Amino acid sequence: MNESTDLRVCDDETLVARARAGDTESFGELVRRHERAAVRVAAVVSGSTTDALDIAQEGFVKAYRNVASHRASGSVRSWMLRIVANEAKNHVRGRLRRRTRDDRHARADGLRVAPGADLAVDERAEHEELAAALGRLRATDREVLGCRFVAELSEAETATVLGIAPGTVKSRTSRALGRLRTQLEEAGHDS
């Protein structure tokens, strides 16, 4: 059996143990297994499908640097996705800081920036009604719905990724679905 076949049959914990020992191919296999879910989590948490791949990759780099910190008490997938979710949250905070700074500089230069002008570019890229409705939800709503239904994480995985109790996942999901339903109904009446 060749090395790549060995990696495909290894469980995540074995791959982490091998990555701790310096086997970068084992960590690469972990990335391959969980990249799709990580990109989905990054897109939902950050609200940007454009930046999602970069965010996920940066999250994987941080996971690799901290592979020794993974504890066997939780799944490798949840641990990696939590790092990606945190990276996405950092990305959003940085984007808000940059936008505030740019607006402040534009006002100082005597220019007027239309509120949300930079968001119009992002909105044009999101053609689907559901994506637009999700974008109008609070970040916590987007995060829980994204983890549960876009990244298809279990309630337990979602709790680990978001750093909240499993019961909180259930209640937030229920409330967020209600708010999403309202957004979609309102969008239907506007057309």
C-alpha positions in Angstrom: 0.0 0.0 0.0 1.4 3.4 -0.9 1.6 6.4 1.5 -1.4 8.3 0.0 -3.6 5.2 0.4 -2.4 4.8 4.0 -3.5 8.4 4.7 -6.9 8.0 3.2 -7.7 5.1 5.6 -6.3 6.7 8.7 -8.7 8.3 11.1 -8.4 12.0 12.0 -6.8 11.3 15.4 -4.1 9.2 13.7 -3.4 12.0 11.2 -3.1 14.5 14.0 -0.6 12.3 15.8 1.4 11.9 12.6 1.2 15.7 12.0 2.5 16.3 15.5 5.5 14.2 14.6 6.2 16.4 11.6 4.3 14.6 8.8 3.0 17.4 6.7 1.3 15.0 4.3 -0.9 13.8 7.1 -2.0 17.3 7.9 -2.6 17.9 4.2 -5.0 14.9 4.3 -6.8 16.5 7.2 -7.1 19.7 5.2 -8.4 17.8 2.2 -11.1 16.1 4.3 -12.3 19.2 6.0 -11.6 22.0 3.5 -15.1 22.1 2.0 -16.8 22.5 5.4 -14.1 25.0 6.5 -14.8 27.2 3.4 -18.5 27.1 4.1 -18.0 28.0 7.7 -15.7 30.9 6.7 -18.2 32.2 4.1 -21.1 32.1 6.5 -19.2 33.6 9.5 -17.5 36.3 7.5 -20.4 37.0 5.1 -18.0 36.9 2.2 -17.8 34.1 -0.3 -15.0 35.9 -2.0 -12.7 35.8 1.1 -13.8 32.4 2.4 -11.0 30.3 0.8 -8.3 32.6 2.0 -9.8 32.7 5.5 -10.1 28.9 5.6 -6.5 28.5 4.4 -5.3 31.0 7.1 -7.2 29.0 9.7 -5.6 25.8 8.5 -2.1 27.4 8.8 -3.0 28.4 12.4 -4.2 24.8 13.1 -1.0 23.4 11.7 1.1 25.7 13.9 -1.0 24.7 16.9 -1.5 21.0 16.1 0.1 20.1 19.5 -2.7 21.9 21.2 -5.5 19.6 19.9 -7.0 17.6 22.8 -8.5 14.2 22.1 -11.7 15.3 24.0 -13.2 16.8 20.9 -13.2 15.8 17.2 -10.4 17.0 15.0 -13.0 18.4 12.5 -14.6 20.5 15.2 -11.3 21.8 16.4 -10.2 22.8 12.9 -13.5 24.4 12.1 -13.5 26.4 15.3 -10.1 27.8 14.4 -11.5 28.7 10.9 -14.6 30.3 12.5 -12.4 32.4 14.8 -10.3 33.5 11.8 -13.4 34.5 10.0 -14.5 36.6 13.0 -11.1 38.2 13.1 -11.5 39.0 9.4 -14.9 40.7 9.9 -13.4 42.8 12.8 -10.5 43.8 10.5 -12.9 44.7 7.7 -15.0 46.8 10.0 -11.9 48.6 11.3 -10.6 49.2 7.7 -14.0 50.5 6.6 -14.2 52.9 9.6 -10.7 54.1 9.0 -11.3 54.6 5.2 -14.6 56.5 5.9 -12.8 58.7 8.4 -10.0 59.5 5.9 -12.5 60.2 3.2 -14.4 62.7 5.4 -11.1 64.3 6.4 -10.3 64.8 2.7 -13.7 66.4 2.1 -15.1 63.4 0.2 -18.5 61.9 1.0 -18.8 58.2 1.0 -22.3 56.8 0.5 -23.2 54.6 3.4 -22.7 51.0 2.4 -21.2 51.8 -1.0 -18.6 49.1 -0.6 -21.3 46.6 0.3 -23.1 47.2 -3.0 -20.2 45.4 -4.8 -20.6 42.4 -2.4 -24.3 42.4 -2.8 -24.1 42.2 -6.6 -22.1 39.1 -6.3 -24.8 37.5 -4.1 -27.6 36.8 -6.6 -29.6 34.2 -4.6 -32.4 35.4 -2.4 -31.4 33.1 0.4 -27.8 34.4 0.5 -29.2 38.0 0.6 -31.6 37.0 3.4 -28.8 35.4 5.4 -26.7 38.5 4.9 -29.3 40.6 6.6 -29.4 38.4 9.7 -27.3 39.1 12.8 -23.8 37.5 12.8 -24.8 35.0 15.5 -27.8 33.9 13.4 -25.6 33.5 10.3 -23.0 31.6 12.2 -25.4 29.0 13.7 -27.4 28.5 10.5 -24.2 28.3 8.5 -22.7 25.7 10.7 -25.8 23.6 10.9 -27.1 23.8 7.4 -24.4 25.1 5.1 -21.4 23.3 6.6 -23.8 20.5 7.7 -22.3 20.2 11.2 -24.1 18.4 14.0 -25.4 20.3 17.0 -22.4 19.1 19.0 -19.9 20.1 16.3 -21.6 23.5 16.0 -21.4 24.0 19.7 -17.7 23.2 19.6 -17.0 25.5 16.6 -18.9 28.4 18.0 -17.8 27.8 21.6 -21.4 27.6 23.0 -23.4 24.9 24.8 -25.3 22.4 22.7 -28.7 23.5 24.1 -27.8 27.1 23.0 -27.2 25.8 19.5 -30.7 24.3 19.5 -32.4 27.5 20.7 -30.3 29.8 18.5 -31.0 27.6 15.5 -34.8 27.8 16.1 -34.8 31.6 16.6 -32.5 32.2 13.6 -34.7 30.0 11.3 -37.7 32.1 12.4 -35.8 35.4 11.6 -34.6 33.9 8.2 -38.2 33.0 7.4 -39.3 36.5 8.2 -36.5 37.9 6.0 -37.6 35.7 3.1 -41.3 36.6 3.5 -40.4 40.4 3.6 -38.2 40.0 0.5 -41.1 38.2 -1.3 -43.5 41.1 -0.5 -41.0 43.7 -1.9 -40.9 42.1 -5.3 
